[in-house]
């Protein structure tokens, strides 16, 4: 029994001694904090980029609307000139009739050759 107790005590001490040291635990916690800070910075950068993209789209849409309004204003102020000449309706060309094939005659007078 004494040998078993000594063996368990020795195994427990090895188990505790083989674990991470205080320095290793501090490094791991610092790595986790740095990782969280990096993720937050990336999220903020992505949000800023999205806001900039939306602002650019809004600016382009406003410019487009302004250009359309100016174009409509220009078309309303200028009236199209009316033609003083009267247009003659175009005559439709009649389709050409296919040429009739010449009738072939045989050497005998009055007899026609059939194709």
C-alpha positions in Angstrom: 0.0 0.0 0.0 2.9 2.4 0.8 4.4 1.6 -2.6 1.1 2.4 -4.3 0.7 5.7 -2.4 4.3 6.7 -3.3 3.8 5.8 -6.9 0.6 7.9 -7.1 2.3 10.8 -5.4 5.2 10.7 -7.8 2.8 10.4 -10.9 0.8 13.5 -9.6 4.0 15.5 -9.2 5.1 14.7 -12.7 1.7 15.6 -14.1 1.8 19.0 -12.4 5.4 19.6 -13.4 4.8 18.8 -17.0 2.0 21.4 -17.4 2.5 24.9 -18.8 4.6 27.3 -16.7 3.4 30.7 -15.6 5.4 32.3 -18.4 3.8 30.1 -21.0 0.4 30.9 -19.6 1.1 34.6 -19.8 2.3 34.3 -23.4 -0.8 32.3 -24.4 -3.1 35.0 -22.8 -1.2 37.8 -24.6 -1.5 35.9 -27.9 -5.3 35.6 -27.4 -5.6 39.4 -26.6 -3.5 40.2 -29.7 -5.7 38.0 -31.8 -8.9 39.7 -30.5 -7.4 43.1 -31.2 -6.5 42.1 -34.8 -10.0 40.8 -35.5 -11.5 44.1 -34.1 -9.1 46.1 -36.3 -10.0 44.1 -39.4 -13.7 44.5 -38.7 -13.3 48.3 -38.3 -11.3 48.5 -41.5 -13.9 46.5 -43.4 -16.7 48.8 -42.0 -14.7 51.9 -43.1 -14.2 50.5 -46.6 -17.9 49.6 -46.9 -18.9 53.2 -45.7 -16.5 54.7 -48.3 -17.9 52.4 -51.1 -21.5 53.4 -50.2 -20.6 57.1 -50.1 -19.0 56.8 -53.6 -22.1 55.1 -54.9 -24.3 57.8 -53.4 -22.1 60.5 -55.0 -22.3 58.8 -58.4 -26.1 58.4 -58.2 -26.4 62.1 -57.3 -24.3 63.1 -60.3 -26.3 60.9 -62.5 -29.6 62.4 -61.3 -28.2 65.9 -61.7 -27.1 65.2 -65.3 -30.5 63.7 -66.2 -32.2 66.8 -64.7 -30.0 69.1 -66.8 -30.6 67.0 -69.9 -34.4 67.2 -69.4 -34.2 70.9 -68.8 -32.2 71.3 -72.0 -34.7 69.3 -74.1 -37.6 71.3 -72.7 -36.0 74.6 -73.6 -35.1 73.7 -77.2 -38.0 72.9 -79.5 -37.5 70.8 -82.6 -37.6 72.6 -85.9 -40.6 71.7 -88.1 -39.9 70.8 -91.7 -41.2 73.3 -94.3 -41.1 70.8 -97.1 -43.7 68.1 -97.4 -42.4 64.6 -97.6 -43.4 62.6 -100.7 -44.4 59.1 -99.8 -41.9 56.6 -101.3 -43.2 54.4 -104.0 -42.8 50.7 -103.4 -40.7 49.0 -106.0 -42.6 46.2 -107.6 -40.9 42.8 -107.4 -39.4 41.6 -110.6 -41.2 38.8 -112.3 -39.1 35.7 -112.9 -38.1 35.2 -116.5 -40.0 32.5 -118.3 -37.8 29.8 -119.7 -37.6 29.7 -123.4 -39.5 26.8 -124.9 -37.4 24.3 -126.6 -38.5 23.0 -129.9 -37.4 19.9 -131.6 -36.2 19.6 -135.2 -39.6 18.6 -136.3 -41.7 21.6 -136.9 -44.5 22.2 -134.4 -43.4 19.7 -131.7 -42.3 20.9 -128.3 -39.6 19.2 -126.2 -40.6 18.3 -122.6 -38.1 18.5 -119.9 
